[in-house]
Amino acid sequence: MRVVLGADHGGYELKEAIRTHLETQGLEVLDLGTNSTDSVDYPKYGFAVGNAILKGEADLGIAVCGTGLGISIAANKISGIRAVVCTETFSARMAREHNNANVLTLGGRVTGVGLALDIVDIFLKTEFAGGRHARRVNLISDLECGGKI
């Protein structure tokens, strides 16, 4: 599995912990930065993570800002990206299983490293269930392509 990472300054330290964790598991990691705690604009990193997935450079993405909220909003502006903020493991499992989420966002200032790594592991290991859930995800995709509900 190939995972793309991106973070702003508020998520930099958590991103680094996640990167190390994933590399220890032998996963291929594409780290798009940022590479310090110097102030940067979170939308650029949300867009970069989403675009890397659409280009086929990664299978799933993880984006981190201070709360996970802003970077999620930014990533969700990319058609085909389904970014979700998760603060516990049940939501991470359901986001993949029911919503086929392809970007996990986390808050470096609100989620501790231990919990964040558990959330990451669940998100990456859970498969999309398909079935009735595929129909619902397709409704979202259709709307992104100009369809109507």
C-alpha positions as CSV (number, residue, x, y, z in Angstrom):
1,M,0.0,0.0,0.0
2,R,1.1,3.5,-0.8
3,V,0.2,6.3,1.6
4,V,0.6,10.0,0.9
5,L,1.1,12.3,3.9
6,G,0.7,16.1,4.2
7,A,0.5,18.5,7.1
8,D,0.7,22.1,8.0
9,H,2.8,23.5,10.9
10,G,0.1,22.5,13.4
11,G,0.2,18.9,12.2
12,Y,3.9,18.6,11.5
13,E,4.9,16.7,14.6
14,L,2.1,14.2,14.4
15,K,2.8,13.7,10.7
16,E,6.3,12.8,11.5
17,A,5.2,10.2,14.1
18,I,2.8,8.8,11.5
19,R,5.5,8.6,8.8
20,T,7.8,6.8,11.1
21,H,5.0,4.4,12.2
22,L,4.1,3.6,8.6
23,E,7.7,3.1,7.4
24,T,8.3,0.7,10.3
25,Q,5.4,-1.3,9.0
26,G,7.0,-1.4,5.5
27,L,4.5,0.8,3.8
28,E,5.5,3.1,1.0
29,V,5.1,6.7,2.1
30,L,5.1,9.8,0.0
31,D,5.6,12.7,2.3
32,L,4.6,16.0,0.8
33,G,5.5,18.1,3.8
34,T,5.6,20.5,5.5
35,N,9.0,19.8,7.0
36,S,9.0,22.1,10.1
37,T,6.7,24.0,12.5
38,D,7.1,27.2,10.5
39,S,3.7,28.7,9.6
40,V,2.3,27.5,6.3
41,D,-1.1,27.4,4.6
42,Y,-3.0,24.2,5.3
43,P,-5.1,24.2,2.1
44,K,-2.0,23.7,0.0
45,Y,-1.3,20.4,1.8
46,G,-4.9,19.2,1.7
47,F,-4.9,19.9,-2.1
48,A,-1.6,18.1,-2.5
49,V,-2.7,15.0,-0.7
50,G,-5.9,14.8,-2.7
51,N,-4.2,15.4,-6.0
52,A,-1.6,12.7,-5.3
53,I,-4.4,10.1,-4.8
54,L,-6.1,11.2,-8.0
55,K,-2.9,10.9,-10.0
56,G,-2.4,7.4,-8.7
57,E,0.7,8.2,-6.7
58,A,-0.9,6.8,-3.5
59,D,-3.8,4.6,-2.5
60,L,-4.8,6.5,0.6
61,G,-3.9,9.7,2.2
62,I,-3.4,11.2,5.7
63,A,-3.5,14.9,6.2
64,V,-2.8,16.7,9.5
65,C,-3.4,20.2,10.7
66,G,-4.0,21.6,14.1
67,T,-7.6,20.3,14.4
68,G,-7.9,18.2,11.2
69,L,-10.9,20.3,10.2
70,G,-9.4,22.9,7.8
71,I,-7.2,20.4,5.9
72,S,-10.3,18.1,5.6
73,I,-12.3,21.0,4.0
74,A,-9.5,21.7,1.6
75,A,-9.0,18.1,0.6
76,N,-12.7,17.7,0.0
77,K,-12.7,20.4,-2.6
78,I,-10.9,18.0,-4.9
79,S,-13.5,16.0,-6.9
80,G,-13.2,12.3,-6.0
81,I,-11.7,12.9,-2.6
82,R,-13.6,11.8,0.5
83,A,-11.7,13.2,3.4
84,V,-12.9,12.5,7.0
85,V,-11.8,13.9,10.3
86,C,-11.6,11.1,12.8
87,T,-11.0,11.4,16.5
88,E,-11.5,7.8,17.5
89,T,-11.2,4.4,15.9
90,F,-14.9,3.6,15.3
91,S,-15.3,6.5,12.9
92,A,-12.1,5.6,11.1
93,R,-13.5,2.0,10.5
94,M,-16.9,3.3,9.4
95,A,-15.4,6.0,7.1
96,R,-13.6,3.3,5.2
97,E,-16.2,0.5,5.4
98,H,-19.3,2.6,4.6
99,N,-18.1,5.8,3.0
100,N,-15.0,4.5,1.1
101,A,-13.1,7.5,2.5
102,N,-9.7,7.9,0.8
103,V,-8.2,10.6,3.1
104,L,-8.0,10.5,6.8
105,T,-7.4,13.9,8.5
106,L,-6.3,14.3,12.1
107,G,-5.6,17.2,14.5
108,G,-2.1,17.4,15.7
109,R,-3.2,19.7,18.6
110,V,-6.2,17.6,19.7
111,T,-5.3,14.0,19.2
112,G,-2.5,12.3,21.0
113,V,0.1,10.2,19.2
114,G,-0.9,6.9,20.6
115,L,-4.6,7.3,19.7
116,A,-3.7,8.8,16.3
117,L,-1.6,5.8,15.4
118,D,-4.5,3.5,16.3
119,I,-6.8,5.5,14.1
120,V,-4.4,5.4,11.3
121,D,-4.0,1.6,11.6
122,I,-7.7,1.0,11.6
123,F,-8.2,3.4,8.6
124,L,-5.6,1.7,6.5
125,K,-6.6,-1.8,7.3
126,T,-10.4,-1.5,6.8
127,E,-11.8,-2.3,3.4
128,F,-14.8,-0.7,1.7
129,A,-17.8,-3.0,2.2
130,G,-19.5,-2.0,-1.2
131,G,-23.1,-3.2,-1.6
132,R,-25.6,-0.7,-0.5
133,H,-22.8,1.6,0.6
134,A,-21.5,1.8,-3.0
135,R,-24.8,3.1,-4.1
136,R,-24.6,5.9,-1.6
137,V,-21.0,6.8,-2.4
138,N,-21.9,6.8,-6.1
139,L,-24.6,9.4,-5.3
140,I,-21.9,11.7,-4.0
141,S,-19.7,11.0,-7.0
142,D,-22.5,11.7,-9.4
143,L,-23.2,15.1,-7.8
144,E,-19.5,16.0,-8.1
145,C,-19.8,15.3,-11.8
146,G,-22.7,17.7,-12.2
147,G,-25.5,15.2,-11.5
148,K,-28.6,16.0,-9.5
149,I,-30.0,14.3,-6.4
